[in-house]
Amino acid sequence: MSIRIIDVREVTKPIASPIRNAYIDFSKMTTSLVAVVTDAFRDGRRVVGYGFNSNGRYGQGGLIRERFAPRLLEARPDTLLDDAGTNLDPDRVWAAMMSNEKPGGHGERSVAVGTLDMAVWDAVAKIAGKPLFRLLAERHGLVADPKVFVYAAGGYYYPGKDLAALRAEMRSYLDRGYTVVKMKIGGASLDEDRRRIEAVLDEIGGQGRLAVDANGRFDLETAIAYAKMLRDYPLFWYEEAGDPLDYQLQAALADFYPGPMATGENLFSHQDARNLIRHGGMRPDRDWLQFDCALSYGLCEYQRTLEVLKTHGWSPRRCIPHGGHQMSLNIAAGLGLGGNESYPDLFQPYGGFPDGVRVQDSHITMPDLSGIGFEGKTDLYAEMKALAA
């Protein structure tokens, strides 16, 4: 029996918060929630695939409703199927969405496509009756590892937030099972950020590691000044010092910061990833890559990105995606990434894990839920089910 996409729905949802990083505040942040409705049934229920875009980029309702969803609904159903005709083919669906699109100009388009791509993969795995991470491992001839490293991202600037509040936040992550935590820098003076870093390091002691994230705020001179300050501390990484497309800045930092660096969350294609590897001075023995499929055309494109990394001698174990969502958790477990970001307290209900999943020694174990596993997260599935009703 062939499978058809019979509807695509989108709603723009708020994920607003008074927090800020070095570059933006999140007071008006939104996300697009989508449902790709199929005519397939499994276990007596219609198969609906769900997706949403990561935090930090706004909802993409206009692009989804006006450009990309219509292409899926107007495509001949047989052109979206796999060779057996029994499931959707994500790559063919992706090609249909990207028909009549010029190369380059990745920007917001990549976010809209990545959101729909997530929903398509969710539907494909549900039709196959498997967790997405196991389906991915099978397709790539790998052994799925349901145990995934996660770190706790937080440490944002917040009105009235003093050092005591910052310390308490980071302590709470350790109490919840994390051994790696992350905080923001670059939204205050270097001296104030130094005090914030030292306060956190004093709080976590030998129980955890600290990563810092500048969110692309610095010019080269400031990035180097911070590098000279940060190298005095045993940090897990120094993240996104300068503009994500300033590969020369990133490359220059290696002369001043011998410790691990991380970047890539704001690069949205395999071509951008290739340019980072060619020109950004990233070091495959210690640095980390943070490409987020939900912002960068989805898993179809992420697989192309992994191929680019492979040809340049990079292991997928050096990838720890941005975003803190279950899609990247499945990719990490299925394709052997180094782990995934996590937001224990922010951007809910879209971040986090299925109900009952706990963090132990900064790792979680993926449950065997069909698809991406959204149905296992009660608060998130309530939003999704309402859209698909």
Secondary structure, 3 states (H helix, E strand, C coil): CCCCEEEEEEEEEECCCCCECCCCECCCCEEEEEEEEEEEEECCEEEEEEEECCCCCCCCHHHHHHHHHHHHHHCCHHHHECCCCCCECHHHHHHHHCCCCCCCCCHHHHHHHHHHHHHHHHHHHHHHCCEHHHHHHHHCCCCCCCEEEEEEECCCECCCCCHHHHHHHHHHHHHCCCCEEEEECCCCCHHHHHHHHHHHHHHHHHHCEEEEECCCCCCHHHHHHHHHHHCCCCCCEEECCCCCCCHHHHHHHCCCCCCCEEECCCCCCHHHHHHHHHHCCCCCCCCEECCCCCCCCCHHHHHHHHHHHHHCCCCHHHECCCCCCHHHHHHHHHHCCCCEEECCCCCCCCCCCCCCCCCECCEEECCCCCECCHHHCHHHHHHHHHHHC
